[in-house]
């Protein structure tokens, strides 16, 4: 692990970034990171985004990123909800009990998934701001009975302006504890499949993945064979590297500390 330099950063053809903790914390934009990425995009670098947050549709993220000045289309943003829909379609699954946001349901619906606790082939769990005991009881009962258990992502928290909020991993952990089973599949980061989706047409380019969380962003990028950069603008700091034993290729306090 080394501290990223401007020369290191400019040697890459494409930058794939996490959103929460890299582009913004809650509603607060991380201006330094954004300004550097905009500069790199103007200089001809490919800039894409990969998020474990399933509470919004890809279109929402495209709109928000465009409002910040990025030239992006729907193919430039991969969410864990989108990846989950693709996974269910590939598996031939058409019915699910879903613990998650309306946006997750909308994305899954596009892939032909129907929602019902009766006859559900799978329990899908993502971030759900309205998670409650009724949902916990129903999901845990289905998982306990042997229904396949799929998590959109394992993030236990979500960085916001003044701290963190419970993430999808908190709901996954509650259901796992009640049912006595861990998820059969975690679709989002650190599963390398979602990284490959984001870099599917970048085989001939040098790609750097930028994230703020070691156990999803950096671990997943490492597993996918990408060079990785830990920025210290989100969840994890340098003290967590040794504690978790997950080593990025580079680290930087922020992108603006590298390229002004």
Secondary structure as the mmCIF struct_conf table of DSSP 4:
data_model
#
loop_
_struct_conf.conf_type_id
_struct_conf.id
_struct_conf.beg_label_comp_id
_struct_conf.beg_label_asym_id
_struct_conf.beg_label_seq_id
_struct_conf.end_label_comp_id
_struct_conf.end_label_asym_id
_struct_conf.end_label_seq_id
STRN STRN1 UNK A 2 UNK A 3
HELX_RH_AL_P HELX_RH_AL_P1 UNK A 6 UNK A 10
TURN_TY1_P TURN_TY1_P1 UNK A 11 UNK A 11
BEND BEND1 UNK A 13 UNK A 13
STRN STRN2 UNK A 14 UNK A 17
BEND BEND2 UNK A 19 UNK A 19
STRN STRN3 UNK A 20 UNK A 20
TURN_TY1_P TURN_TY1_P2 UNK A 21 UNK A 23
STRN STRN4 UNK A 24 UNK A 25
TURN_TY1_P TURN_TY1_P3 UNK A 26 UNK A 27
STRN STRN5 UNK A 28 UNK A 29
HELX_RH_AL_P HELX_RH_AL_P2 UNK A 31 UNK A 42
TURN_TY1_P TURN_TY1_P4 UNK A 43 UNK A 44
STRN STRN6 UNK A 46 UNK A 51
BEND BEND3 UNK A 55 UNK A 56
HELX_RH_AL_P HELX_RH_AL_P3 UNK A 58 UNK A 67
TURN_TY1_P TURN_TY1_P5 UNK A 68 UNK A 69
HELX_RH_3T_P HELX_RH_3T_P1 UNK A 74 UNK A 76
STRN STRN7 UNK A 77 UNK A 79
HELX_RH_AL_P HELX_RH_AL_P4 UNK A 80 UNK A 90
TURN_TY1_P TURN_TY1_P6 UNK A 91 UNK A 92
STRN STRN8 UNK A 95 UNK A 99
BEND BEND4 UNK A 100 UNK A 100
HELX_RH_AL_P HELX_RH_AL_P5 UNK A 102 UNK A 110
TURN_TY1_P TURN_TY1_P7 UNK A 111 UNK A 112
STRN STRN9 UNK A 114 UNK A 115
BEND BEND5 UNK A 117 UNK A 117
TURN_TY1_P TURN_TY1_P8 UNK A 118 UNK A 119
BEND BEND6 UNK A 121 UNK A 121
STRN STRN10 UNK A 122 UNK A 125
TURN_TY1_P TURN_TY1_P9 UNK A 129 UNK A 130
HELX_RH_AL_P HELX_RH_AL_P6 UNK A 133 UNK A 144
TURN_TY1_P TURN_TY1_P10 UNK A 145 UNK A 146
STRN STRN11 UNK A 148 UNK A 151
BEND BEND7 UNK A 152 UNK A 152
BEND BEND8 UNK A 156 UNK A 156
STRN STRN12 UNK A 157 UNK A 160
TURN_TY1_P TURN_TY1_P11 UNK A 161 UNK A 162
STRN STRN13 UNK A 163 UNK A 166
HELX_RH_AL_P HELX_RH_AL_P7 UNK A 168 UNK A 179
TURN_TY1_P TURN_TY1_P12 UNK A 180 UNK A 180
BEND BEND9 UNK A 184 UNK A 184
STRN STRN14 UNK A 185 UNK A 186
BEND BEND10 UNK A 188 UNK A 188
TURN_TY1_P TURN_TY1_P13 UNK A 189 UNK A 190
BEND BEND11 UNK A 191 UNK A 191
HELX_RH_AL_P HELX_RH_AL_P8 UNK A 192 UNK A 198
TURN_TY1_P TURN_TY1_P14 UNK A 199 UNK A 201
TURN_TY1_P TURN_TY1_P15 UNK A 203 UNK A 204
BEND BEND12 UNK A 205 UNK A 205
STRN STRN15 UNK A 207 UNK A 211
BEND BEND13 UNK A 212 UNK A 212
HELX_RH_PI_P HELX_RH_PI_P1 UNK A 214 UNK A 218
HELX_RH_AL_P HELX_RH_AL_P9 UNK A 219 UNK A 223
TURN_TY1_P TURN_TY1_P16 UNK A 224 UNK A 225
STRN STRN16 UNK A 227 UNK A 231
TURN_TY1_P TURN_TY1_P17 UNK A 232 UNK A 233
BEND BEND14 UNK A 234 UNK A 235
HELX_RH_AL_P HELX_RH_AL_P10 UNK A 238 UNK A 244
TURN_TY1_P TURN_TY1_P18 UNK A 245 UNK A 245
BEND BEND15 UNK A 249 UNK A 249
STRN STRN17 UNK A 250 UNK A 252
BEND BEND16 UNK A 253 UNK A 253
BEND BEND17 UNK A 255 UNK A 255
TURN_TY1_P TURN_TY1_P19 UNK A 256 UNK A 258
#
